[in-house]
């Protein structure tokens, strides 16, 4: 969250409404949270502008032509930031997090097939300056993917 101000209960309720259905009309959200359609529209725009939330279509990559998905643990020598920045810039990388524990970074990558996965890990990630080692966890089946957390 980029905002330094706490999110009030009404904004949290708006977020919950959109998590249930990202296409829910502002008028319907307004009825549910006790605001006018215009007030909901303004609050949603403010939440978007502050980086508190995004409204996106979420897919299962395996069903839309990307046959290989993996979580990769990355260990780094020295400063994490340049490696994290380089990983963030890669199209195949959809998630980068700095961690405490066995890995310095965890990344999620989506690839077209095994050859693409191998090329991404071996030729692009492992060769980044500062990358000491990687460990890959290939996804075999997506069992649960939800984005309805974070408001209760």
ABEGO torsion letter per residue (X at the ends): XABABBBBAAAAAAAAAAAABAABBAAAAAAAAGBBAAAAAAAAAAAAAAGABBBBBBBBAAAAGBABBBBBBBBBBEBAAAAAAAAAABAABABBBBBBEABABBBBBBBABAAAAAAAAAAAAAABBGBABBBBBBBABBABBBAABGAX
